[in-house]
């Protein structure tokens, strides 16, 4: 069964936390054990030094191990104070005096007469870890030995301490550490669980929303409650959802509009042709209806060409063909191409003579198409006897071109959508047969391809389009 991210995160975090606690416990045990061992060795060393000094100063010359001179008392006293066992051996390693706890209880010492072997003696004298049973203990002891010379004979002073006490102490400390850590660990795991739930909830919601989107439901949004990476991700996800929702809506509208735009002329063409074939249309009117069919075919041709142009512009492989040209000269040629329509409708042209000459670096054919579409748009919708005005300004970085026409403006609610595919702002504009609803979308695409911007403003009396193009 697939584990979700919540469980994986909880298990992984708990494992890491427990691993850290275990590592801390091990390190504390090692450090504490080393500390106790170091302190114990210091105590053993001090004990052997004290006994050695005492022996060197007051040992009986005939019998260094004679207890009557206070040796036994000194060893017993040091043993009690330092919690160690002190004993002496001769040059052969035979134990001659001992202060073990057994002797204190029973008055007898089983260690007397035992022999410390050479290898054990070397461990006590020179070993790095100096842990051994010396062949006389059942368990491992900390050991320390010191050699002294009396009457040209070697005497070895041993001080030992059981390691069991240290191990028990470490176990108690570890137990206390674990017990004291239980409450913080429980609190930490509880907080961790709550935080994990909080931070993974948006991810779970995103997963559910993504599954819903795959089924066509774009209504879900992720609440943004934090100002961190999760909150930023949620906000980005919501923006993506909005974009996809708009894209889906655009796609549906595109399909519906294309279907409508193609169906209407096709129906008209089919009806006229059927009328000519079956004789419904009289012979004398066939030419008139064939001309209507020709107009519809041209309209279809323009629509298909516009759609192909859009596809080409939106292609990733499309590359602009930059060249330097005179913008004013291009604008004049476009206006002149509309001269007949302008004169027929009695339009007034303003500002054209005041346009400054400017050389721009852009794709000439595409900029021509964009400006032509704006001029053609103005000619279509200017009121009879109205005015079309032009203005151009520039600085070192940008050029601004404005085309304005009088007539019925675009409603405020329609302004945000005028550059979308197949969008026609009102019935009067939709009624224009030559309009495909793609012209302004093509203009916007071309301008943005050049790194520029296009905007529109409108009132009840006029409409204005402004193009901003970079000159560098």
Legacy VTK file of the C-alpha trace (Angstrom):
# vtk DataFile Version 3.0
C-alpha trace
ASCII
DATASET POLYDATA
POINTS 472 float
0.000 0.000 0.000
1.352 3.422 -0.956
2.407 5.559 1.996
1.378 9.201 1.864
3.781 12.049 2.524
2.273 12.693 5.971
3.132 9.214 7.258
6.552 9.239 5.630
7.354 12.619 7.120
6.180 11.603 10.608
8.044 8.295 10.559
11.213 9.829 9.149
11.182 12.717 11.624
10.494 10.420 14.580
13.277 8.123 13.430
15.712 11.044 13.133
14.706 12.390 16.561
15.063 8.990 18.220
18.356 8.441 16.417
19.583 11.794 17.723
18.508 10.896 21.260
20.276 7.541 20.945
23.410 9.239 19.614
23.331 11.750 22.477
22.878 8.899 24.966
25.828 6.991 23.512
28.033 10.082 23.447
27.072 11.009 27.002
27.801 7.460 28.137
31.201 7.481 26.427
32.147 10.909 27.755
30.873 10.163 31.262
32.589 6.785 31.316
35.871 8.377 30.195
35.470 11.091 32.796
34.831 8.600 35.596
37.713 6.404 34.435
40.077 9.401 34.323
39.041 10.493 37.815
39.358 6.913 39.088
42.858 6.606 37.644
43.804 9.887 39.318
42.585 8.484 42.627
44.473 5.212 42.118
47.609 7.083 41.135
47.370 9.296 44.226
46.923 6.226 46.421
49.977 4.447 44.982
52.007 7.658 45.357
51.034 8.049 49.017
51.849 4.436 49.864
55.115 4.605 47.920
56.224 7.735 49.769
55.304 6.165 53.078
57.259 3.007 52.275
60.308 4.890 51.099
60.419 6.895 54.328
59.486 4.356 56.999
59.897 0.841 55.634
61.687 -1.662 57.873
65.021 -2.412 56.288
64.826 -6.100 57.110
61.132 -6.561 56.338
59.592 -3.823 54.166
56.157 -5.463 54.469
56.189 -5.477 58.300
52.836 -4.081 59.445
53.937 -3.104 62.896
55.337 0.194 61.706
51.896 1.471 60.643
51.904 0.196 57.038
48.650 -1.697 57.404
46.958 1.281 59.029
48.108 3.609 56.252
46.945 1.252 53.525
43.578 0.662 55.226
43.048 4.385 55.739
43.849 5.275 52.120
41.747 2.362 50.912
38.706 3.520 52.887
39.014 7.158 51.865
39.586 6.488 48.163
37.308 3.439 47.913
40.121 1.376 46.450
41.946 -1.837 47.224
45.672 -1.387 47.890
48.167 -4.233 48.004
51.922 -4.728 47.771
53.922 -7.378 45.928
57.563 -8.318 46.020
59.877 -8.482 43.074
58.319 -11.812 41.982
54.777 -10.427 42.050
53.760 -12.288 45.244
51.196 -10.312 47.288
52.684 -9.526 50.714
50.211 -6.966 52.094
46.587 -6.175 51.222
43.792 -3.846 52.362
40.840 -5.503 50.619
37.306 -5.274 51.980
37.266 -9.013 52.785
40.062 -8.505 55.264
38.135 -5.713 56.934
35.082 -7.945 57.376
36.604 -11.365 58.240
40.121 -10.379 59.275
41.489 -12.705 56.626
42.690 -11.953 53.080
42.694 -14.622 50.408
44.873 -12.459 48.171
47.952 -12.834 50.362
50.394 -15.206 48.764
48.845 -14.911 45.306
51.155 -14.056 42.441
50.581 -11.288 39.904
51.866 -12.567 36.584
54.310 -10.568 34.518
51.775 -9.708 31.772
49.311 -8.350 34.330
52.089 -6.386 35.962
52.960 -4.793 32.609
49.322 -3.857 32.066
49.191 -2.192 35.475
52.463 -0.360 34.884
52.329 0.566 31.204
48.941 -0.333 29.727
46.928 2.398 28.043
43.508 1.213 29.189
44.746 -0.476 32.412
41.641 -2.636 32.847
42.299 -6.164 34.066
41.324 -8.793 36.614
45.063 -9.268 37.398
44.382 -12.982 37.703
43.029 -12.509 41.263
39.597 -10.910 40.729
36.448 -12.361 39.242
35.588 -9.106 37.459
37.528 -6.452 35.595
39.106 -3.689 37.720
40.769 -0.376 37.110
44.405 -0.967 38.074
47.400 1.213 38.752
50.849 0.040 39.829
54.045 1.784 40.816
57.510 0.360 41.271
59.751 1.504 44.143
63.231 0.373 45.258
63.931 -0.644 48.866
67.194 -2.406 49.794
67.977 -2.757 46.086
64.833 -4.803 45.671
61.726 -3.873 43.672
58.381 -3.521 45.440
55.213 -2.980 43.467
52.415 -0.870 44.951
49.011 -1.696 43.432
45.782 0.255 43.723
42.615 -1.222 42.185
38.934 -0.358 41.984
36.080 -2.400 40.587
34.620 -1.177 37.291
31.192 -2.519 38.271
30.474 0.551 40.387
31.195 2.816 37.439
28.993 0.729 35.147
26.152 0.813 37.651
26.521 4.572 38.022
26.460 5.046 34.249
23.345 2.861 34.009
21.635 4.972 36.669
22.568 8.178 34.885
21.356 6.757 31.556
18.102 5.647 33.191
17.603 9.110 34.670
18.349 10.676 31.285
15.828 8.449 29.529
13.145 9.033 32.160
13.681 12.799 32.081
13.602 12.739 28.251
10.255 10.917 27.996
8.098 13.981 28.704
9.935 16.320 26.295
9.879 13.612 23.610
6.126 13.114 23.995
5.529 16.883 23.863
7.855 17.193 20.878
6.163 14.360 18.987
2.753 15.895 19.720
3.865 19.275 18.403
5.537 17.574 15.455
2.311 15.749 14.630
0.295 18.969 14.825
2.810 20.887 12.683
3.001 18.070 10.150
-0.790 18.018 9.855
-0.759 21.780 9.392
1.957 21.854 6.746
0.842 18.803 4.793
-2.826 19.744 4.720
-2.322 22.255 1.857
-0.367 19.610 -0.062
-3.201 17.132 0.434
-5.692 19.742 -0.711
-3.545 20.452 -3.769
-3.450 16.763 -4.591
-7.243 16.532 -4.329
-7.662 19.720 -6.376
-5.288 18.391 -9.044
-7.335 15.186 -9.304
-10.484 17.292 -9.584
-8.859 19.393 -12.340
-8.007 16.238 -14.269
-11.764 15.584 -14.329
-12.561 19.122 -15.487
-13.426 20.683 -12.123
-11.518 23.983 -11.720
-13.570 25.313 -8.808
-11.301 24.279 -5.937
-8.891 26.759 -4.349
-6.285 26.323 -1.595
-6.633 28.714 1.378
-3.439 30.742 1.874
-2.894 30.960 5.642
0.881 31.389 5.939
3.462 33.729 4.478
6.097 31.066 3.865
7.040 28.630 1.101
3.849 26.568 1.647
1.731 29.714 1.467
3.588 30.820 -1.648
3.066 27.385 -3.196
-0.656 27.523 -2.376
-0.933 31.003 -3.923
0.934 29.845 -7.039
-1.305 26.781 -7.244
-4.395 29.002 -7.073
-2.973 31.245 -9.806
-2.281 28.171 -11.921
-5.836 26.940 -11.324
-7.243 30.336 -12.335
-5.100 30.298 -15.479
-6.180 26.764 -16.343
-9.810 27.668 -15.689
-9.504 30.675 -17.991
-7.679 28.562 -20.557
-10.408 25.922 -20.423
-13.074 28.588 -20.731
-11.168 30.137 -23.636
-10.856 26.730 -25.267
-14.582 26.125 -24.973
-15.334 29.598 -26.263
-12.824 29.105 -29.066
-14.436 25.855 -30.172
-17.916 27.362 -29.886
-16.929 30.523 -31.743
-15.061 28.690 -34.480
-18.023 26.357 -34.899
-20.406 29.307 -35.078
-18.212 31.406 -37.365
-17.710 28.502 -39.770
-21.260 27.192 -39.607
-22.920 30.480 -40.545
-21.129 31.043 -43.881
-21.180 27.354 -44.697
-24.950 27.256 -44.148
-25.364 30.350 -46.298
-23.168 28.946 -49.061
-24.925 25.569 -48.956
-28.376 27.167 -49.046
-27.563 29.373 -52.017
-25.984 26.521 -53.993
-28.935 24.221 -53.254
-31.294 27.011 -54.406
-29.411 27.385 -57.678
-29.283 23.617 -58.292
-32.931 22.871 -57.533
-34.183 25.982 -59.329
-35.549 27.776 -56.263
-33.417 30.777 -57.182
-34.432 32.203 -60.615
-31.869 32.179 -63.404
-31.743 35.959 -63.555
-30.681 36.128 -59.858
-28.080 33.371 -59.955
-25.205 35.848 -60.489
-26.318 37.921 -57.506
-26.392 34.878 -55.237
-23.115 33.545 -56.608
-21.523 36.879 -55.649
-22.871 36.391 -52.120
-21.363 32.894 -52.105
-18.038 34.389 -53.257
-18.131 36.926 -50.394
-18.778 34.177 -47.852
-15.935 32.095 -49.280
-13.618 35.099 -48.975
-14.757 35.597 -45.417
-13.984 31.937 -44.640
-10.622 32.372 -46.326
-9.796 35.385 -44.175
-10.790 33.527 -41.020
-8.660 30.504 -41.876
-5.738 32.768 -42.777
-6.096 34.606 -39.446
-6.159 31.341 -37.538
-3.071 30.122 -39.397
-1.313 33.391 -38.605
-2.164 32.988 -34.918
-0.877 29.425 -34.920
2.330 30.573 -36.598
2.838 33.447 -34.147
2.251 31.231 -31.124
4.635 28.551 -32.354
7.843 28.173 -30.308
9.812 27.880 -33.540
8.626 31.285 -34.762
11.458 33.860 -35.042
10.999 37.588 -35.652
12.756 39.009 -38.724
14.138 42.297 -37.472
14.907 45.117 -39.880
15.099 48.904 -39.684
12.317 50.863 -41.396
10.451 54.185 -41.292
7.332 53.806 -39.143
5.725 57.017 -40.454
6.137 55.908 -44.061
4.518 52.552 -43.250
1.609 54.276 -41.437
0.962 56.616 -44.374
0.846 53.706 -46.811
-1.719 51.925 -44.624
-3.949 55.015 -44.352
-3.709 55.592 -48.111
-4.857 51.989 -48.690
-8.042 52.897 -46.796
-8.519 56.198 -48.626
-11.599 55.122 -50.647
-13.489 53.912 -47.570
-12.501 57.033 -45.644
-13.777 59.359 -48.381
-16.998 57.376 -48.866
-17.903 57.749 -45.182
-16.733 61.333 -44.838
-14.182 60.712 -42.084
-11.860 63.432 -40.842
-8.205 62.445 -40.387
-6.257 64.317 -37.718
-2.644 64.272 -36.541
-1.274 62.309 -39.481
0.813 65.228 -40.728
2.213 65.797 -37.245
3.576 62.249 -36.917
7.389 62.537 -36.571
9.648 60.448 -38.735
11.139 57.591 -36.710
13.207 54.562 -37.660
12.382 51.430 -35.674
13.970 47.985 -35.591
11.258 45.309 -35.776
9.620 42.695 -38.002
8.215 44.983 -40.707
5.553 42.591 -42.010
4.163 41.870 -38.543
4.144 45.513 -37.419
2.431 46.396 -40.731
-0.262 43.781 -39.998
-0.758 45.041 -36.440
-1.102 48.707 -37.448
-3.261 47.770 -40.454
-5.654 45.868 -38.186
-5.959 48.892 -35.852
-6.563 51.300 -38.746
-9.059 48.885 -40.332
-10.789 48.535 -36.968
-11.054 52.334 -36.628
-12.438 52.694 -40.172
-15.084 50.021 -39.483
-16.461 51.538 -36.293
-16.084 55.311 -36.709
-19.448 57.050 -36.977
-20.391 58.625 -40.318
-18.609 61.964 -40.641
-16.534 61.121 -37.560
-12.836 61.565 -36.846
-9.843 59.256 -36.787
-6.778 60.773 -35.137
-3.169 59.614 -34.872
-0.407 60.508 -32.396
3.164 59.330 -31.940
5.798 60.162 -29.321
9.079 58.573 -28.323
12.082 58.787 -26.029
15.410 56.960 -25.937
13.824 53.638 -24.972
10.230 53.442 -26.180
7.825 54.618 -28.852
4.119 55.255 -28.163
1.613 55.186 -31.017
-2.045 56.097 -30.415
-4.968 55.715 -32.809
-8.318 57.165 -31.746
-11.712 57.139 -33.437
-15.059 58.700 -32.605
-18.260 56.742 -32.523
-19.982 54.399 -30.129
-17.433 53.306 -27.531
-16.832 49.940 -25.924
-18.669 49.242 -22.698
-16.521 49.166 -19.554
-17.409 45.545 -18.832
-16.120 44.514 -22.279
-12.771 46.339 -22.153
-10.781 43.553 -20.398
-11.753 41.069 -23.125
-11.366 42.971 -26.393
-7.988 41.328 -27.101
-9.299 37.774 -26.679
-9.958 35.453 -29.621
-13.358 35.808 -31.345
-14.497 38.393 -28.811
-16.905 40.975 -30.199
-17.812 43.680 -27.757
-21.379 44.396 -28.854
-24.063 43.591 -31.374
-23.114 46.459 -33.632
-19.564 45.124 -33.892
-20.776 41.536 -34.242
-22.934 42.669 -37.093
-19.898 43.647 -39.133
-19.636 40.817 -41.605
-15.986 41.260 -42.347
-15.061 40.916 -38.673
-13.697 37.553 -37.518
-13.035 38.588 -33.925
-9.349 37.699 -34.336
-7.873 41.026 -35.456
-7.162 42.556 -32.027
-5.881 39.246 -30.687
-3.379 39.137 -33.563
-2.360 42.740 -32.841
-1.770 41.967 -29.156
0.236 38.827 -30.009
2.462 40.688 -32.478
3.154 43.593 -30.114
3.949 41.309 -27.191
6.260 39.246 -29.420
8.266 42.453 -29.855
8.383 43.039 -26.093
5.805 45.827 -26.276
2.360 46.491 -24.807
-1.058 47.428 -26.135
-3.909 48.981 -24.174
-7.398 50.289 -24.882
-9.526 53.030 -23.373
-13.052 53.990 -24.332
-15.931 56.304 -23.532
-19.405 56.778 -24.980
-18.030 59.025 -27.739
-14.679 57.485 -28.732
-12.235 54.568 -28.466
-8.444 54.767 -28.261
-5.732 52.097 -28.724
-2.154 52.735 -27.554
0.884 50.710 -28.621
4.183 50.894 -26.759
7.207 49.429 -28.578
10.807 49.293 -27.342
13.287 51.064 -29.613
16.368 49.198 -28.365
LINES 1 473
472 0 1 2 3 4 5 6 7 8 9 10 11 12 13 14 15 16 17 18 19 20 21 22 23 24 25 26 27 28 29 30 31 32 33 34 35 36 37 38 39 40 41 42 43 44 45 46 47 48 49 50 51 52 53 54 55 56 57 58 59 60 61 62 63 64 65 66 67 68 69 70 71 72 73 74 75 76 77 78 79 80 81 82 83 84 85 86 87 88 89 90 91 92 93 94 95 96 97 98 99 100 101 102 103 104 105 106 107 108 109 110 111 112 113 114 115 116 117 118 119 120 121 122 123 124 125 126 127 128 129 130 131 132 133 134 135 136 137 138 139 140 141 142 143 144 145 146 147 148 149 150 151 152 153 154 155 156 157 158 159 160 161 162 163 164 165 166 167 168 169 170 171 172 173 174 175 176 177 178 179 180 181 182 183 184 185 186 187 188 189 190 191 192 193 194 195 196 197 198 199 200 201 202 203 204 205 206 207 208 209 210 211 212 213 214 215 216 217 218 219 220 221 222 223 224 225 226 227 228 229 230 231 232 233 234 235 236 237 238 239 240 241 242 243 244 245 246 247 248 249 250 251 252 253 254 255 256 257 258 259 260 261 262 263 264 265 266 267 268 269 270 271 272 273 274 275 276 277 278 279 280 281 282 283 284 285 286 287 288 289 290 291 292 293 294 295 296 297 298 299 300 301 302 303 304 305 306 307 308 309 310 311 312 313 314 315 316 317 318 319 320 321 322 323 324 325 326 327 328 329 330 331 332 333 334 335 336 337 338 339 340 341 342 343 344 345 346 347 348 349 350 351 352 353 354 355 356 357 358 359 360 361 362 363 364 365 366 367 368 369 370 371 372 373 374 375 376 377 378 379 380 381 382 383 384 385 386 387 388 389 390 391 392 393 394 395 396 397 398 399 400 401 402 403 404 405 406 407 408 409 410 411 412 413 414 415 416 417 418 419 420 421 422 423 424 425 426 427 428 429 430 431 432 433 434 435 436 437 438 439 440 441 442 443 444 445 446 447 448 449 450 451 452 453 454 455 456 457 458 459 460 461 462 463 464 465 466 467 468 469 470 471
